[in-house]
Amino acid sequence: VLRFLCIQANILLRRLCLVSRSLRCVQIIEGMELEIAVESAPQLEGLIIWSSSARDGLPRRVKIGHAPALRTFGYLDPKWHVL
């Protein structure tokens, strides 16, 4: 059962779609051009995004669908993220 997920310095991943019944915390470090969608993660308590960027200078989307336990959501930069 996966409870914690950390993605660091992704190069090939462009979109992260989270669907999990057990995941509690996701940490993304240096998410290069990464769009994030939390579709269904009822136990997700934390989504932390550290240091994101994009080569084209356009912001990336962060979508929150079903995440009723989400309490910690942080480090969004208006230059790089659109909620």
Phi, psi and chi 1 to 4 in degrees:
 res  aa     phi    psi   chi1   chi2   chi3   chi4
   1 VAL       -  119.7  174.1      -      -      -
   2 LEU   -84.4  123.0 -177.4   64.9      -      -
   3 ARG  -111.6  -31.1  -65.6 -173.6 -169.2  -91.4
   4 PHE  -127.9  136.4  -59.0   96.3      -      -
   5 LEU  -132.6  128.0  175.3   64.7      -      -
   6 CYS  -125.8  124.7 -179.7      -      -      -
   7 ILE  -115.1  124.7  -62.3  173.5      -      -
   8 GLN  -124.1  129.2 -174.9  170.3   -0.1      -
   9 ALA    51.8   56.1      -      -      -      -
  10 ASN   -68.8  144.9   69.4  -62.6      -      -
  11 ILE  -119.2  -43.4  -64.0  171.3      -      -
  12 LEU   -93.6  -22.0  -59.2  175.6      -      -
  13 LEU   -78.9  123.7 -173.5   64.2      -      -
  14 ARG  -106.9  -27.4  -65.5  -70.6  178.0 -116.2
  15 ARG  -139.1  131.9 -173.6  169.5 -166.7  -89.9
  16 LEU  -115.7  116.7  176.7   64.3      -      -
  17 CYS  -112.4  116.4 -179.8      -      -      -
  18 LEU   -99.0  120.4  -62.4  170.7      -      -
  19 VAL  -137.6  108.3  177.4      -      -      -
  20 SER  -159.4  138.9  172.5      -      -      -
  21 ARG   -87.8  -17.3  -71.7 -173.2 -131.1  172.4
  22 SER  -111.8  -17.5   62.2      -      -      -
  23 LEU   -64.4  129.9 -159.8   56.8      -      -
  24 ARG  -111.1  -29.5  -67.6 -170.1  172.6 -135.3
  25 CYS  -146.7  135.5 -175.2      -      -      -
  26 VAL  -124.7  129.7  175.5      -      -      -
  27 GLN  -124.5  126.7 -177.0  175.2    6.8      -
  28 ILE  -118.8  121.3  -60.1  163.9      -      -
  29 ILE  -114.7  123.0  -56.8  166.9      -      -
  30 GLU    56.1   58.8 -168.1   55.3   47.1      -
  31 GLY   -76.9   98.1      -      -      -      -
  32 MET   -81.2  111.4 -168.8   75.8  162.8      -
  33 GLU    56.4   39.8  -60.0 -177.2    6.5      -
  34 LEU  -104.1  124.3 -178.6   63.6      -      -
  35 GLU   -94.8  139.1  -70.4 -163.5    4.5      -
  36 ILE  -121.0  132.4  -57.3  162.9      -      -
  37 ALA  -132.5  119.1      -      -      -      -
  38 VAL   -96.0  101.0  179.4      -      -      -
  39 GLU   -85.9  -49.7  -70.7 -167.3    4.3      -
  40 SER  -152.8  104.7 -179.7      -      -      -
  41 ALA  -145.5   77.6      -      -      -      -
  42 PRO   -63.1  -22.9   18.1  -26.6      -      -
  43 GLN  -101.2    0.9  -68.2 -168.9   30.2      -
  44 LEU   -64.3  120.5 -174.6   66.8      -      -
  45 GLU  -105.4  -24.9  -63.4  173.5    1.8      -
  46 GLY  -141.8  135.5      -      -      -      -
  47 LEU  -131.0  109.0  176.9   59.7      -      -
  48 ILE  -115.6  125.9  -50.1  -64.2      -      -
  49 ILE  -118.7  113.1  -55.6  167.5      -      -
  50 TRP  -105.9  128.3  -70.3   85.2      -      -
  51 SER    51.2   77.0 -176.0      -      -      -
  52 SER  -101.9  157.5  -67.0      -      -      -
  53 SER  -158.1  168.9   59.7      -      -      -
  54 ALA  -146.3  137.1      -      -      -      -
  55 ARG   -66.6  -33.0  -76.0  174.7 -112.4  177.7
  56 ASP   -85.0   -3.6   59.1    8.2      -      -
  57 GLY    79.1    0.8      -      -      -      -
  58 LEU   -89.4  143.7  -61.7  173.9      -      -
  59 PRO   -69.6  154.4   21.0  -27.3      -      -
  60 ARG  -106.9  148.5  -62.2  -61.2 -177.5 -121.8
  61 ARG   -81.4  142.8  -66.6 -175.2 -174.2  -91.4
  62 VAL  -125.0  115.2  177.8      -      -      -
  63 LYS  -113.5  132.9  -64.1 -179.9 -178.3  179.8
  64 ILE  -115.3  116.0  -53.1  -64.0      -      -
  65 GLY   -97.5 -104.1      -      -      -      -
  66 HIS   -97.0  100.7 -178.2   68.1      -      -
  67 ALA  -148.0   68.4      -      -      -      -
  68 PRO   -65.5  -21.8   23.4  -32.0      -      -
  69 ALA   -92.8    1.4      -      -      -      -
  70 LEU   -63.5  118.4 -171.1   62.2      -      -
  71 ARG  -117.3  -32.6  -67.2 -173.9 -168.2  120.6
  72 THR  -116.2  120.5  -55.0      -      -      -
  73 PHE  -143.6  111.1 -179.9   56.7      -      -
  74 GLY  -150.5  172.0      -      -      -      -
  75 TYR    67.9   37.2  -59.0  106.8      -      -
  76 LEU   -78.2  138.3  -67.1 -178.5      -      -
  77 ASP  -114.1  119.4 -176.7  -18.8      -      -
  78 PRO   -57.3  -22.3  -12.4   17.8      -      -
  79 LYS   -70.7  -30.8 -179.0  177.6  177.6 -176.8
  80 TRP  -114.5  -12.9  -58.4  119.3      -      -
  81 HIS  -130.0  143.7  -58.3  106.7      -      -
  82 VAL  -125.2  120.7  173.6      -      -      -
  83 LEU   -89.6      - -176.8   59.4      -      -
